[in-house]
Amino acid sequence: MSTPAPNFKHQDTQPWYKNYMVVIFVIGMPAAVVIACLWFVYYSYQIRDSVVRDDWYMDGKTLYQDVSRDKLTADLDLHGKMQFADNGERLFEGDNPEQSLQSGKLLDGTPLVYPEKLDLSISHATDVKKDRDVVLQHVEGNKYSAQVDMDPIKAKYYLQVSNDGKEDWRMQDVAKLPRSEVNFDPLPVFAES
């Protein structure tokens, strides 16, 4: 008597698309990856960083910048000092050359007049949310004052005091703030000429 050969082929009773493995591996996992990718794109857009503004950026930016305002500061030999009080008050005191104070004229011959306001720009090196732009109001003589709330954490800032009037000059400095005072001097590149 002969025994029939065993049938090793497994016969599914349901079609392939009804198998739970197809739902999990072929449809479910790729769908989960697509959803996760979309969520990460949305999340990265929500927490994006501000533009980094550090030395390399400022140096590259100055290649195409008009330096006539800085040159005028050097030609007039203007200096200044900004004092930072704990209550948020910023006091800027300009320092004109002794010759200008005695003659009442700037070094280029124009009359020595103190503008009613100066613009103060305080830019954080990496976080645009900590930038401050304020107007320094004339107090008396060569003294100007403004209220500015600064972040108490010490960080690198770019400071600029400028006059946008007839004598269109600006003074710049880089400092770690907070601190008690910052001195503004003409750019050294103009002192050599």
C-alpha positions, 0 to 999 in steps of 0.5 A, spaced: 500 500 500 502 506 498 501 512 502 500 519 499 505 524 499 505 529 504 503 536 502 507 541 504 504 547 501 500 551 506 494 554 503 491 560 506 484 561 507 484 569 506 487 573 501 494 577 502 491 584 503 487 581 509 493 579 512 495 583 518 502 583 517 501 587 510 497 592 514 503 593 519 509 592 515 507 595 508 502 600 510 502 602 517 510 603 518 511 607 512 505 611 514 508 612 521 514 615 518 511 620 513 507 622 519 513 623 524 517 627 518 511 632 517 511 633 525 519 634 525 518 639 519 513 643 523 516 642 530 523 645 527 519 651 523 516 653 530 523 653 534 527 655 528 533 659 531 534 667 529 540 669 524 547 668 527 550 675 528 557 674 530 564 677 528 565 673 521 558 676 519 559 683 521 566 683 517 563 680 511 557 685 511 562 691 512 565 689 505 560 693 502 558 698 507 559 705 507 565 707 512 564 715 511 560 716 517 566 712 521 571 716 517 567 723 519 568 720 527 575 720 526 576 726 522 572 730 528 576 726 533 570 724 537 570 720 543 564 718 547 563 714 554 556 710 555 555 708 563 550 703 564 546 704 571 542 698 574 536 701 574 536 701 566 538 708 565 544 709 559 547 715 560 552 717 554 557 723 554 560 725 548 568 727 548 569 733 543 577 735 542 579 740 547 580 745 541 573 744 539 571 746 546 575 752 546 573 755 539 566 752 539 567 749 532 568 742 530 575 740 527 572 741 520 570 748 521 562 747 523 559 750 529 559 745 535 552 744 536 549 738 540 543 734 537 537 734 540 537 726 540 542 720 538 540 713 536 543 708 540 543 700 537 545 695 542 545 688 538 546 681 541 551 677 537 546 671 536 539 672 539 535 678 535 530 678 541 535 681 545 537 687 540 535 694 543 534 700 539 533 706 542 533 714 542 538 718 547 535 724 549 539 730 550 540 732 557 545 738 557 552 739 554 554 733 551 550 728 555 544 724 553 540 719 556 535 713 555 532 707 559 533 701 556 532 694 559 537 689 558 538 681 559 542 680 565 546 674 562 553 677 560 553 676 553 557 679 547 553 686 544 555 690 538 553 697 540 553 703 535 551 711 537 550 715 531 547 722 529 543 722 523 543 730 522 547 734 518 554 731 521 552 724 520 557 720 524 557 714 528 561 711 534 561 703 534 564 698 539 563 691 541 563 689 549 560 684 553 554 686 557 552 688 562 558 692 565 558 699 568 561 703 562 563 702 555 568 707 551 567 709 544 573 711 540 574 712 532 576 706 528 583 705 529 584 704 521 582 711 520 588 713 525 593 710 521 592 715 515 
